[in-house]
């Protein structure tokens, strides 16, 4: 199991930990797919949303988001 911290700018008001239960999936694979999805949305002149991006990841990767609601921004 991999735990990856989700880093989003404070103005987007989202923070959490991505949990990937598929040990064959690397952090690099996840990052590359996220980047591809964001770029595709931007090229189509569409807004992208964190939860939609996560839901678009392959189901066999078994990725979920555990939100962290209490944050302090410095």
mmJSON file of the N, C-alpha and C atoms, coordinates in Angstrom:
{"data_MODEL":{"atom_site":{
"group_PDB":["ATOM","ATOM","ATOM","ATOM","ATOM","ATOM","ATOM","ATOM","ATOM","ATOM","ATOM","ATOM","ATOM","ATOM","ATOM","ATOM","ATOM","ATOM","ATOM","ATOM","ATOM","ATOM","ATOM","ATOM","ATOM","ATOM","ATOM","ATOM","ATOM","ATOM","ATOM","ATOM","ATOM","ATOM","ATOM","ATOM","ATOM","ATOM","ATOM","ATOM","ATOM","ATOM","ATOM","ATOM","ATOM","ATOM","ATOM","ATOM","ATOM","ATOM","ATOM","ATOM","ATOM","ATOM","ATOM","ATOM","ATOM","ATOM","ATOM","ATOM","ATOM","ATOM","ATOM","ATOM","ATOM","ATOM","ATOM","ATOM","ATOM","ATOM","ATOM","ATOM","ATOM","ATOM","ATOM","ATOM","ATOM","ATOM","ATOM","ATOM","ATOM","ATOM","ATOM","ATOM","ATOM","ATOM","ATOM","ATOM","ATOM","ATOM","ATOM","ATOM","ATOM","ATOM","ATOM","ATOM","ATOM","ATOM","ATOM","ATOM","ATOM","ATOM","ATOM","ATOM","ATOM","ATOM","ATOM","ATOM","ATOM","ATOM","ATOM","ATOM","ATOM","ATOM","ATOM","ATOM","ATOM","ATOM","ATOM","ATOM","ATOM","ATOM","ATOM","ATOM","ATOM","ATOM","ATOM","ATOM","ATOM","ATOM","ATOM","ATOM","ATOM","ATOM","ATOM","ATOM","ATOM","ATOM","ATOM","ATOM","ATOM","ATOM","ATOM","ATOM","ATOM","ATOM","ATOM","ATOM","ATOM","ATOM","ATOM","ATOM","ATOM","ATOM","ATOM","ATOM","ATOM","ATOM","ATOM","ATOM","ATOM","ATOM","ATOM","ATOM","ATOM","ATOM","ATOM","ATOM","ATOM","ATOM","ATOM","ATOM","ATOM","ATOM","ATOM","ATOM","ATOM","ATOM","ATOM","ATOM","ATOM","ATOM","ATOM","ATOM","ATOM","ATOM","ATOM","ATOM","ATOM","ATOM","ATOM","ATOM","ATOM","ATOM","ATOM","ATOM","ATOM","ATOM","ATOM","ATOM","ATOM","ATOM","ATOM","ATOM","ATOM","ATOM","ATOM","ATOM","ATOM","ATOM","ATOM","ATOM","ATOM","ATOM","ATOM","ATOM","ATOM","ATOM","ATOM","ATOM","ATOM","ATOM"],
"id":[1,2,3,4,5,6,7,8,9,10,11,12,13,14,15,16,17,18,19,20,21,22,23,24,25,26,27,28,29,30,31,32,33,34,35,36,37,38,39,40,41,42,43,44,45,46,47,48,49,50,51,52,53,54,55,56,57,58,59,60,61,62,63,64,65,66,67,68,69,70,71,72,73,74,75,76,77,78,79,80,81,82,83,84,85,86,87,88,89,90,91,92,93,94,95,96,97,98,99,100,101,102,103,104,105,106,107,108,109,110,111,112,113,114,115,116,117,118,119,120,121,122,123,124,125,126,127,128,129,130,131,132,133,134,135,136,137,138,139,140,141,142,143,144,145,146,147,148,149,150,151,152,153,154,155,156,157,158,159,160,161,162,163,164,165,166,167,168,169,170,171,172,173,174,175,176,177,178,179,180,181,182,183,184,185,186,187,188,189,190,191,192,193,194,195,196,197,198,199,200,201,202,203,204,205,206,207,208,209,210,211,212,213,214,215,216,217,218,219,220,221,222],
"type_symbol":["N","C","C","N","C","C","N","C","C","N","C","C","N","C","C","N","C","C","N","C","C","N","C","C","N","C","C","N","C","C","N","C","C","N","C","C","N","C","C","N","C","C","N","C","C","N","C","C","N","C","C","N","C","C","N","C","C","N","C","C","N","C","C","N","C","C","N","C","C","N","C","C","N","C","C","N","C","C","N","C","C","N","C","C","N","C","C","N","C","C","N","C","C","N","C","C","N","C","C","N","C","C","N","C","C","N","C","C","N","C","C","N","C","C","N","C","C","N","C","C","N","C","C","N","C","C","N","C","C","N","C","C","N","C","C","N","C","C","N","C","C","N","C","C","N","C","C","N","C","C","N","C","C","N","C","C","N","C","C","N","C","C","N","C","C","N","C","C","N","C","C","N","C","C","N","C","C","N","C","C","N","C","C","N","C","C","N","C","C","N","C","C","N","C","C","N","C","C","N","C","C","N","C","C","N","C","C","N","C","C","N","C","C","N","C","C","N","C","C","N","C","C"],
"label_atom_id":["N","CA","C","N","CA","C","N","CA","C","N","CA","C","N","CA","C","N","CA","C","N","CA","C","N","CA","C","N","CA","C","N","CA","C","N","CA","C","N","CA","C","N","CA","C","N","CA","C","N","CA","C","N","CA","C","N","CA","C","N","CA","C","N","CA","C","N","CA","C","N","CA","C","N","CA","C","N","CA","C","N","CA","C","N","CA","C","N","CA","C","N","CA","C","N","CA","C","N","CA","C","N","CA","C","N","CA","C","N","CA","C","N","CA","C","N","CA","C","N","CA","C","N","CA","C","N","CA","C","N","CA","C","N","CA","C","N","CA","C","N","CA","C","N","CA","C","N","CA","C","N","CA","C","N","CA","C","N","CA","C","N","CA","C","N","CA","C","N","CA","C","N","CA","C","N","CA","C","N","CA","C","N","CA","C","N","CA","C","N","CA","C","N","CA","C","N","CA","C","N","CA","C","N","CA","C","N","CA","C","N","CA","C","N","CA","C","N","CA","C","N","CA","C","N","CA","C","N","CA","C","N","CA","C","N","CA","C","N","CA","C","N","CA","C","N","CA","C","N","CA","C","N","CA","C","N","CA","C"],
"label_alt_id":[null,null,null,null,null,null,null,null,null,null,null,null,null,null,null,null,null,null,null,null,null,null,null,null,null,null,null,null,null,null,null,null,null,null,null,null,null,null,null,null,null,null,null,null,null,null,null,null,null,null,null,null,null,null,null,null,null,null,null,null,null,null,null,null,null,null,null,null,null,null,null,null,null,null,null,null,null,null,null,null,null,null,null,null,null,null,null,null,null,null,null,null,null,null,null,null,null,null,null,null,null,null,null,null,null,null,null,null,null,null,null,null,null,null,null,null,null,null,null,null,null,null,null,null,null,null,null,null,null,null,null,null,null,null,null,null,null,null,null,null,null,null,null,null,null,null,null,null,null,null,null,null,null,null,null,null,null,null,null,null,null,null,null,null,null,null,null,null,null,null,null,null,null,null,null,null,null,null,null,null,null,null,null,null,null,null,null,null,null,null,null,null,null,null,null,null,null,null,null,null,null,null,null,null,null,null,null,null,null,null,null,null,null,null,null,null,null,null,null,null,null,null],
"label_comp_id":["UNK","UNK","UNK","UNK","UNK","UNK","UNK","UNK","UNK","UNK","UNK","UNK","UNK","UNK","UNK","UNK","UNK","UNK","UNK","UNK","UNK","UNK","UNK","UNK","UNK","UNK","UNK","UNK","UNK","UNK","UNK","UNK","UNK","UNK","UNK","UNK","UNK","UNK","UNK","UNK","UNK","UNK","UNK","UNK","UNK","UNK","UNK","UNK","UNK","UNK","UNK","UNK","UNK","UNK","UNK","UNK","UNK","UNK","UNK","UNK","UNK","UNK","UNK","UNK","UNK","UNK","UNK","UNK","UNK","UNK","UNK","UNK","UNK","UNK","UNK","UNK","UNK","UNK","UNK","UNK","UNK","UNK","UNK","UNK","UNK","UNK","UNK","UNK","UNK","UNK","UNK","UNK","UNK","UNK","UNK","UNK","UNK","UNK","UNK","UNK","UNK","UNK","UNK","UNK","UNK","UNK","UNK","UNK","UNK","UNK","UNK","UNK","UNK","UNK","UNK","UNK","UNK","UNK","UNK","UNK","UNK","UNK","UNK","UNK","UNK","UNK","UNK","UNK","UNK","UNK","UNK","UNK","UNK","UNK","UNK","UNK","UNK","UNK","UNK","UNK","UNK","UNK","UNK","UNK","UNK","UNK","UNK","UNK","UNK","UNK","UNK","UNK","UNK","UNK","UNK","UNK","UNK","UNK","UNK","UNK","UNK","UNK","UNK","UNK","UNK","UNK","UNK","UNK","UNK","UNK","UNK","UNK","UNK","UNK","UNK","UNK","UNK","UNK","UNK","UNK","UNK","UNK","UNK","UNK","UNK","UNK","UNK","UNK","UNK","UNK","UNK","UNK","UNK","UNK","UNK","UNK","UNK","UNK","UNK","UNK","UNK","UNK","UNK","UNK","UNK","UNK","UNK","UNK","UNK","UNK","UNK","UNK","UNK","UNK","UNK","UNK","UNK","UNK","UNK","UNK","UNK","UNK"],
"label_asym_id":["A","A","A","A","A","A","A","A","A","A","A","A","A","A","A","A","A","A","A","A","A","A","A","A","A","A","A","A","A","A","A","A","A","A","A","A","A","A","A","A","A","A","A","A","A","A","A","A","A","A","A","A","A","A","A","A","A","A","A","A","A","A","A","A","A","A","A","A","A","A","A","A","A","A","A","A","A","A","A","A","A","A","A","A","A","A","A","A","A","A","A","A","A","A","A","A","A","A","A","A","A","A","A","A","A","A","A","A","A","A","A","A","A","A","A","A","A","A","A","A","A","A","A","A","A","A","A","A","A","A","A","A","A","A","A","A","A","A","A","A","A","A","A","A","A","A","A","A","A","A","A","A","A","A","A","A","A","A","A","A","A","A","A","A","A","A","A","A","A","A","A","A","A","A","A","A","A","A","A","A","A","A","A","A","A","A","A","A","A","A","A","A","A","A","A","A","A","A","A","A","A","A","A","A","A","A","A","A","A","A","A","A","A","A","A","A","A","A","A","A","A","A"],
"label_entity_id":["1","1","1","1","1","1","1","1","1","1","1","1","1","1","1","1","1","1","1","1","1","1","1","1","1","1","1","1","1","1","1","1","1","1","1","1","1","1","1","1","1","1","1","1","1","1","1","1","1","1","1","1","1","1","1","1","1","1","1","1","1","1","1","1","1","1","1","1","1","1","1","1","1","1","1","1","1","1","1","1","1","1","1","1","1","1","1","1","1","1","1","1","1","1","1","1","1","1","1","1","1","1","1","1","1","1","1","1","1","1","1","1","1","1","1","1","1","1","1","1","1","1","1","1","1","1","1","1","1","1","1","1","1","1","1","1","1","1","1","1","1","1","1","1","1","1","1","1","1","1","1","1","1","1","1","1","1","1","1","1","1","1","1","1","1","1","1","1","1","1","1","1","1","1","1","1","1","1","1","1","1","1","1","1","1","1","1","1","1","1","1","1","1","1","1","1","1","1","1","1","1","1","1","1","1","1","1","1","1","1","1","1","1","1","1","1","1","1","1","1","1","1"],
"label_seq_id":[1,1,1,2,2,2,3,3,3,4,4,4,5,5,5,6,6,6,7,7,7,8,8,8,9,9,9,10,10,10,11,11,11,12,12,12,13,13,13,14,14,14,15,15,15,16,16,16,17,17,17,18,18,18,19,19,19,20,20,20,21,21,21,22,22,22,23,23,23,24,24,24,25,25,25,26,26,26,27,27,27,28,28,28,29,29,29,30,30,30,31,31,31,32,32,32,33,33,33,34,34,34,35,35,35,36,36,36,37,37,37,38,38,38,39,39,39,40,40,40,41,41,41,42,42,42,43,43,43,44,44,44,45,45,45,46,46,46,47,47,47,48,48,48,49,49,49,50,50,50,51,51,51,52,52,52,53,53,53,54,54,54,55,55,55,56,56,56,57,57,57,58,58,58,59,59,59,60,60,60,61,61,61,62,62,62,63,63,63,64,64,64,65,65,65,66,66,66,67,67,67,68,68,68,69,69,69,70,70,70,71,71,71,72,72,72,73,73,73,74,74,74],
"pdbx_PDB_ins_code":[null,null,null,null,null,null,null,null,null,null,null,null,null,null,null,null,null,null,null,null,null,null,null,null,null,null,null,null,null,null,null,null,null,null,null,null,null,null,null,null,null,null,null,null,null,null,null,null,null,null,null,null,null,null,null,null,null,null,null,null,null,null,null,null,null,null,null,null,null,null,null,null,null,null,null,null,null,null,null,null,null,null,null,null,null,null,null,null,null,null,null,null,null,null,null,null,null,null,null,null,null,null,null,null,null,null,null,null,null,null,null,null,null,null,null,null,null,null,null,null,null,null,null,null,null,null,null,null,null,null,null,null,null,null,null,null,null,null,null,null,null,null,null,null,null,null,null,null,null,null,null,null,null,null,null,null,null,null,null,null,null,null,null,null,null,null,null,null,null,null,null,null,null,null,null,null,null,null,null,null,null,null,null,null,null,null,null,null,null,null,null,null,null,null,null,null,null,null,null,null,null,null,null,null,null,null,null,null,null,null,null,null,null,null,null,null,null,null,null,null,null,null],
"Cartn_x":[0.848,0.0,0.889,0.53,1.254,0.382,0.985,0.312,1.016,0.285,0.851,0.129,0.879,0.259,-0.201,-1.426,-2.01,-1.705,-0.909,-0.53,-1.271,-2.098,-2.898,-2.71,-2.795,-2.643,-3.743,-3.438,-4.425,-5.733,-5.693,-6.937,-7.883,-7.374,-8.246,-8.888,-8.43,-9.051,-9.223,-8.179,-8.237,-6.899,-6.948,-5.727,-6.082,-5.149,-5.426,-4.321,-4.62,-3.675,-4.326,-3.608,-4.071,-3.598,-4.495,-4.155,-4.262,-3.154,-3.11,-2.856,-3.826,-3.709,-3.026,-2.752,-2.095,-0.591,0.155,1.598,2.377,1.75,2.427,2.418,1.659,1.533,2.522,3.323,4.325,3.8,4.476,4.141,4.28,5.305,5.532,4.374,3.847,2.713,1.495,1.253,0.107,0.28,1.467,1.714,1.579,2.118,2.041,0.591,-0.221,-1.628,-2.384,-2.123,-2.775,-2.403,-1.119,-0.67,-1.343,-1.429,-2.07,-3.538,-4.245,-5.662,-5.85,-4.995,-5.086,-4.784,-3.755,-3.387,-4.514,-5.102,-6.206,-7.387,-7.698,-8.801,-8.481,-7.26,-6.871,-6.86,-6.398,-6.383,-7.794,-8.733,-10.138,-10.855,-10.085,-10.614,-11.706,-11.485,-12.415,-11.751,-12.571,-12.066,-11.792,-10.796,-10.578,-10.759,-11.238,-11.503,-10.787,-10.27,-9.466,-10.21,-11.435,-12.168,-12.433,-12.707,-12.917,-11.631,-10.509,-9.216,-8.975,-9.194,-8.963,-9.904,-11.165,-12.127,-11.784,-11.014,-10.626,-9.433,-8.783,-7.639,-8.136,-7.321,-7.756,-8.244,-9.394,-9.993,-9.088,-8.323,-7.451,-6.293,-6.082,-5.048,-5.523,-6.835,-7.426,-6.975,-7.233,-6.829,-8.043,-7.876,-8.908,-8.258,-9.079,-8.609,-9.117,-8.212,-8.573,-8.367,-9.449,-9.302,-8.783,-8.036,-7.589,-8.303,-9.194,-10.038,-9.405,-8.537,-7.93,-6.531,-6.378,-5.095,-4.695,-3.43,-2.88,-1.979,-2.239,-1.41,-0.417,0.838,1.898,2.462],
"Cartn_y":[-1.177,0.0,1.233,2.218,3.481,4.595,5.49,6.697,7.872,8.693,9.839,11.093,12.069,13.303,14.12,14.579,15.387,16.843,17.461,18.857,19.727,20.581,21.482,22.885,23.875,25.244,25.574,26.398,26.703,27.27,28.058,28.642,27.593,26.404,25.342,24.573,24.837,24.295,22.78,22.075,20.621,20.078,19.167,18.556,17.156,16.244,14.899,13.946,12.675,11.614,10.687,10.442,9.456,8.094,7.143,5.791,4.89,4.254,3.349,1.942,1.056,-0.303,-1.261,-0.809,-1.647,-1.389,-2.346,-2.175,-2.111,-2.484,-2.416,-1.006,-0.117,1.249,2.138,2.866,3.74,5.165,5.94,7.345,8.053,7.682,8.303,8.022,6.803,6.455,7.307,7.455,8.242,9.7,10.252,11.654,11.903,10.998,11.155,11.156,10.242,10.167,11.42,11.895,13.115,14.291,14.419,15.511,15.435,14.235,14.057,14.481,14.099,14.448,15.957,16.59,18.038,18.779,18.35,18.994,18.841,17.649,17.415,18.335,18.508,19.392,20.839,21.266,22.64,22.891,21.919,22.07,22.121,21.463,21.498,22.716,23.576,24.783,24.452,23.374,22.938,23.076,23.301,23.318,21.881,21.677,20.347,20.43,19.344,19.28,18.068,18.226,17.182,15.852,15.855,14.592,13.943,14.745,14.184,13.573,14.222,13.681,12.334,12.27,11.025,9.929,10.281,9.291,8.811,9.596,9.227,8.282,8.068,7.156,5.722,4.845,3.458,2.791,2.152,1.509,0.429,-0.264,-1.331,-0.793,0.517,1.109,1.186,1.118,1.133,2.357,3.535,4.785,5.454,5.878,6.639,7.867,8.85,10.071,10.109,10.283,10.48,11.965,12.753,14.191,14.498,15.566,16.095,17.429,17.502,18.681,19.8,19.469,20.487,20.796,21.967,22.368,23.732,23.921,25.23,25.599,26.732,27.196,28.219,28.023,28.927,29.673],
"Cartn_z":[0.0,0.0,0.0,-0.822,-0.893,-0.348,0.421,0.879,0.233,-0.497,-1.192,-0.723,-0.269,0.18,-1.015,-0.956,-2.016,-1.709,-2.53,-2.338,-3.333,-2.816,-3.633,-3.074,-3.933,-3.463,-2.461,-1.465,-0.414,-0.949,-2.021,-2.523,-3.098,-3.408,-3.911,-2.76,-1.548,-0.343,-0.387,-0.747,-0.755,-0.299,0.606,1.094,1.569,1.434,1.889,1.534,1.697,1.395,0.374,-0.734,-1.701,-1.225,-1.178,-0.757,-1.976,-2.33,-3.474,-2.943,-3.114,-2.589,-3.554,-4.777,-5.773,-5.714,-5.187,-5.003,-6.31,-7.423,-8.718,-9.308,-8.709,-9.213,-8.463,-9.231,-8.615,-8.493,-7.664,-7.52,-8.868,-9.621,-10.922,-11.885,-11.852,-12.713,-12.365,-11.078,-10.624,-11.033,-10.783,-11.113,-12.61,-13.415,-14.871,-15.352,-14.824,-15.235,-14.789,-13.573,-13.092,-13.985,-14.297,-15.167,-16.532,-17.11,-18.417,-18.38,-17.32,-17.197,-17.043,-16.25,-16.066,-17.364,-18.071,-19.335,-20.353,-20.435,-21.375,-21.068,-19.799,-19.414,-19.782,-19.498,-19.803,-21.31,-22.092,-23.552,-24.127,-23.464,-23.892,-23.314,-22.648,-22.01,-20.994,-20.249,-19.213,-17.848,-16.853,-15.481,-15.065,-14.223,-13.679,-12.172,-11.602,-10.169,-9.598,-8.406,-7.775,-7.742,-7.261,-7.131,-8.484,-9.511,-10.849,-11.394,-11.13,-11.571,-10.895,-9.596,-8.855,-9.353,-9.598,-10.097,-11.505,-12.25,-13.615,-13.663,-12.539,-12.504,-12.675,-13.24,-13.46,-12.165,-12.25,-11.065,-10.481,-11.358,-10.86,-10.016,-10.04,-9.19,-7.739,-7.523,-6.183,-5.389,-5.96,-5.322,-4.704,-3.463,-2.774,-2.15,-1.839,-1.193,0.23,1.152,2.559,2.843,2.857,3.081,4.483,4.558,5.849,6.002,6.953,7.07,7.881,8.812,9.661,9.158,8.548,7.983,8.506,8.619,8.927,7.764,7.136,6.025,6.544,6.235,6.707,5.517],
"occupancy":[1.0,1.0,1.0,1.0,1.0,1.0,1.0,1.0,1.0,1.0,1.0,1.0,1.0,1.0,1.0,1.0,1.0,1.0,1.0,1.0,1.0,1.0,1.0,1.0,1.0,1.0,1.0,1.0,1.0,1.0,1.0,1.0,1.0,1.0,1.0,1.0,1.0,1.0,1.0,1.0,1.0,1.0,1.0,1.0,1.0,1.0,1.0,1.0,1.0,1.0,1.0,1.0,1.0,1.0,1.0,1.0,1.0,1.0,1.0,1.0,1.0,1.0,1.0,1.0,1.0,1.0,1.0,1.0,1.0,1.0,1.0,1.0,1.0,1.0,1.0,1.0,1.0,1.0,1.0,1.0,1.0,1.0,1.0,1.0,1.0,1.0,1.0,1.0,1.0,1.0,1.0,1.0,1.0,1.0,1.0,1.0,1.0,1.0,1.0,1.0,1.0,1.0,1.0,1.0,1.0,1.0,1.0,1.0,1.0,1.0,1.0,1.0,1.0,1.0,1.0,1.0,1.0,1.0,1.0,1.0,1.0,1.0,1.0,1.0,1.0,1.0,1.0,1.0,1.0,1.0,1.0,1.0,1.0,1.0,1.0,1.0,1.0,1.0,1.0,1.0,1.0,1.0,1.0,1.0,1.0,1.0,1.0,1.0,1.0,1.0,1.0,1.0,1.0,1.0,1.0,1.0,1.0,1.0,1.0,1.0,1.0,1.0,1.0,1.0,1.0,1.0,1.0,1.0,1.0,1.0,1.0,1.0,1.0,1.0,1.0,1.0,1.0,1.0,1.0,1.0,1.0,1.0,1.0,1.0,1.0,1.0,1.0,1.0,1.0,1.0,1.0,1.0,1.0,1.0,1.0,1.0,1.0,1.0,1.0,1.0,1.0,1.0,1.0,1.0,1.0,1.0,1.0,1.0,1.0,1.0,1.0,1.0,1.0,1.0,1.0,1.0,1.0,1.0,1.0,1.0,1.0,1.0],
"B_iso_or_equiv":[0.0,0.0,0.0,0.0,0.0,0.0,0.0,0.0,0.0,0.0,0.0,0.0,0.0,0.0,0.0,0.0,0.0,0.0,0.0,0.0,0.0,0.0,0.0,0.0,0.0,0.0,0.0,0.0,0.0,0.0,0.0,0.0,0.0,0.0,0.0,0.0,0.0,0.0,0.0,0.0,0.0,0.0,0.0,0.0,0.0,0.0,0.0,0.0,0.0,0.0,0.0,0.0,0.0,0.0,0.0,0.0,0.0,0.0,0.0,0.0,0.0,0.0,0.0,0.0,0.0,0.0,0.0,0.0,0.0,0.0,0.0,0.0,0.0,0.0,0.0,0.0,0.0,0.0,0.0,0.0,0.0,0.0,0.0,0.0,0.0,0.0,0.0,0.0,0.0,0.0,0.0,0.0,0.0,0.0,0.0,0.0,0.0,0.0,0.0,0.0,0.0,0.0,0.0,0.0,0.0,0.0,0.0,0.0,0.0,0.0,0.0,0.0,0.0,0.0,0.0,0.0,0.0,0.0,0.0,0.0,0.0,0.0,0.0,0.0,0.0,0.0,0.0,0.0,0.0,0.0,0.0,0.0,0.0,0.0,0.0,0.0,0.0,0.0,0.0,0.0,0.0,0.0,0.0,0.0,0.0,0.0,0.0,0.0,0.0,0.0,0.0,0.0,0.0,0.0,0.0,0.0,0.0,0.0,0.0,0.0,0.0,0.0,0.0,0.0,0.0,0.0,0.0,0.0,0.0,0.0,0.0,0.0,0.0,0.0,0.0,0.0,0.0,0.0,0.0,0.0,0.0,0.0,0.0,0.0,0.0,0.0,0.0,0.0,0.0,0.0,0.0,0.0,0.0,0.0,0.0,0.0,0.0,0.0,0.0,0.0,0.0,0.0,0.0,0.0,0.0,0.0,0.0,0.0,0.0,0.0,0.0,0.0,0.0,0.0,0.0,0.0,0.0,0.0,0.0,0.0,0.0,0.0],
"pdbx_formal_charge":[null,null,null,null,null,null,null,null,null,null,null,null,null,null,null,null,null,null,null,null,null,null,null,null,null,null,null,null,null,null,null,null,null,null,null,null,null,null,null,null,null,null,null,null,null,null,null,null,null,null,null,null,null,null,null,null,null,null,null,null,null,null,null,null,null,null,null,null,null,null,null,null,null,null,null,null,null,null,null,null,null,null,null,null,null,null,null,null,null,null,null,null,null,null,null,null,null,null,null,null,null,null,null,null,null,null,null,null,null,null,null,null,null,null,null,null,null,null,null,null,null,null,null,null,null,null,null,null,null,null,null,null,null,null,null,null,null,null,null,null,null,null,null,null,null,null,null,null,null,null,null,null,null,null,null,null,null,null,null,null,null,null,null,null,null,null,null,null,null,null,null,null,null,null,null,null,null,null,null,null,null,null,null,null,null,null,null,null,null,null,null,null,null,null,null,null,null,null,null,null,null,null,null,null,null,null,null,null,null,null,null,null,null,null,null,null,null,null,null,null,null,null],
"auth_seq_id":[1,1,1,2,2,2,3,3,3,4,4,4,5,5,5,6,6,6,7,7,7,8,8,8,9,9,9,10,10,10,11,11,11,12,12,12,13,13,13,14,14,14,15,15,15,16,16,16,17,17,17,18,18,18,19,19,19,20,20,20,21,21,21,22,22,22,23,23,23,24,24,24,25,25,25,26,26,26,27,27,27,28,28,28,29,29,29,30,30,30,31,31,31,32,32,32,33,33,33,34,34,34,35,35,35,36,36,36,37,37,37,38,38,38,39,39,39,40,40,40,41,41,41,42,42,42,43,43,43,44,44,44,45,45,45,46,46,46,47,47,47,48,48,48,49,49,49,50,50,50,51,51,51,52,52,52,53,53,53,54,54,54,55,55,55,56,56,56,57,57,57,58,58,58,59,59,59,60,60,60,61,61,61,62,62,62,63,63,63,64,64,64,65,65,65,66,66,66,67,67,67,68,68,68,69,69,69,70,70,70,71,71,71,72,72,72,73,73,73,74,74,74],
"auth_comp_id":["UNK","UNK","UNK","UNK","UNK","UNK","UNK","UNK","UNK","UNK","UNK","UNK","UNK","UNK","UNK","UNK","UNK","UNK","UNK","UNK","UNK","UNK","UNK","UNK","UNK","UNK","UNK","UNK","UNK","UNK","UNK","UNK","UNK","UNK","UNK","UNK","UNK","UNK","UNK","UNK","UNK","UNK","UNK","UNK","UNK","UNK","UNK","UNK","UNK","UNK","UNK","UNK","UNK","UNK","UNK","UNK","UNK","UNK","UNK","UNK","UNK","UNK","UNK","UNK","UNK","UNK","UNK","UNK","UNK","UNK","UNK","UNK","UNK","UNK","UNK","UNK","UNK","UNK","UNK","UNK","UNK","UNK","UNK","UNK","UNK","UNK","UNK","UNK","UNK","UNK","UNK","UNK","UNK","UNK","UNK","UNK","UNK","UNK","UNK","UNK","UNK","UNK","UNK","UNK","UNK","UNK","UNK","UNK","UNK","UNK","UNK","UNK","UNK","UNK","UNK","UNK","UNK","UNK","UNK","UNK","UNK","UNK","UNK","UNK","UNK","UNK","UNK","UNK","UNK","UNK","UNK","UNK","UNK","UNK","UNK","UNK","UNK","UNK","UNK","UNK","UNK","UNK","UNK","UNK","UNK","UNK","UNK","UNK","UNK","UNK","UNK","UNK","UNK","UNK","UNK","UNK","UNK","UNK","UNK","UNK","UNK","UNK","UNK","UNK","UNK","UNK","UNK","UNK","UNK","UNK","UNK","UNK","UNK","UNK","UNK","UNK","UNK","UNK","UNK","UNK","UNK","UNK","UNK","UNK","UNK","UNK","UNK","UNK","UNK","UNK","UNK","UNK","UNK","UNK","UNK","UNK","UNK","UNK","UNK","UNK","UNK","UNK","UNK","UNK","UNK","UNK","UNK","UNK","UNK","UNK","UNK","UNK","UNK","UNK","UNK","UNK","UNK","UNK","UNK","UNK","UNK","UNK"],
"auth_asym_id":["A","A","A","A","A","A","A","A","A","A","A","A","A","A","A","A","A","A","A","A","A","A","A","A","A","A","A","A","A","A","A","A","A","A","A","A","A","A","A","A","A","A","A","A","A","A","A","A","A","A","A","A","A","A","A","A","A","A","A","A","A","A","A","A","A","A","A","A","A","A","A","A","A","A","A","A","A","A","A","A","A","A","A","A","A","A","A","A","A","A","A","A","A","A","A","A","A","A","A","A","A","A","A","A","A","A","A","A","A","A","A","A","A","A","A","A","A","A","A","A","A","A","A","A","A","A","A","A","A","A","A","A","A","A","A","A","A","A","A","A","A","A","A","A","A","A","A","A","A","A","A","A","A","A","A","A","A","A","A","A","A","A","A","A","A","A","A","A","A","A","A","A","A","A","A","A","A","A","A","A","A","A","A","A","A","A","A","A","A","A","A","A","A","A","A","A","A","A","A","A","A","A","A","A","A","A","A","A","A","A","A","A","A","A","A","A","A","A","A","A","A","A"],
"auth_atom_id":["N","CA","C","N","CA","C","N","CA","C","N","CA","C","N","CA","C","N","CA","C","N","CA","C","N","CA","C","N","CA","C","N","CA","C","N","CA","C","N","CA","C","N","CA","C","N","CA","C","N","CA","C","N","CA","C","N","CA","C","N","CA","C","N","CA","C","N","CA","C","N","CA","C","N","CA","C","N","CA","C","N","CA","C","N","CA","C","N","CA","C","N","CA","C","N","CA","C","N","CA","C","N","CA","C","N","CA","C","N","CA","C","N","CA","C","N","CA","C","N","CA","C","N","CA","C","N","CA","C","N","CA","C","N","CA","C","N","CA","C","N","CA","C","N","CA","C","N","CA","C","N","CA","C","N","CA","C","N","CA","C","N","CA","C","N","CA","C","N","CA","C","N","CA","C","N","CA","C","N","CA","C","N","CA","C","N","CA","C","N","CA","C","N","CA","C","N","CA","C","N","CA","C","N","CA","C","N","CA","C","N","CA","C","N","CA","C","N","CA","C","N","CA","C","N","CA","C","N","CA","C","N","CA","C","N","CA","C","N","CA","C","N","CA","C","N","CA","C","N","CA","C","N","CA","C","N","CA","C"],
"pdbx_PDB_model_num":[1,1,1,1,1,1,1,1,1,1,1,1,1,1,1,1,1,1,1,1,1,1,1,1,1,1,1,1,1,1,1,1,1,1,1,1,1,1,1,1,1,1,1,1,1,1,1,1,1,1,1,1,1,1,1,1,1,1,1,1,1,1,1,1,1,1,1,1,1,1,1,1,1,1,1,1,1,1,1,1,1,1,1,1,1,1,1,1,1,1,1,1,1,1,1,1,1,1,1,1,1,1,1,1,1,1,1,1,1,1,1,1,1,1,1,1,1,1,1,1,1,1,1,1,1,1,1,1,1,1,1,1,1,1,1,1,1,1,1,1,1,1,1,1,1,1,1,1,1,1,1,1,1,1,1,1,1,1,1,1,1,1,1,1,1,1,1,1,1,1,1,1,1,1,1,1,1,1,1,1,1,1,1,1,1,1,1,1,1,1,1,1,1,1,1,1,1,1,1,1,1,1,1,1,1,1,1,1,1,1,1,1,1,1,1,1,1,1,1,1,1,1]
}}}
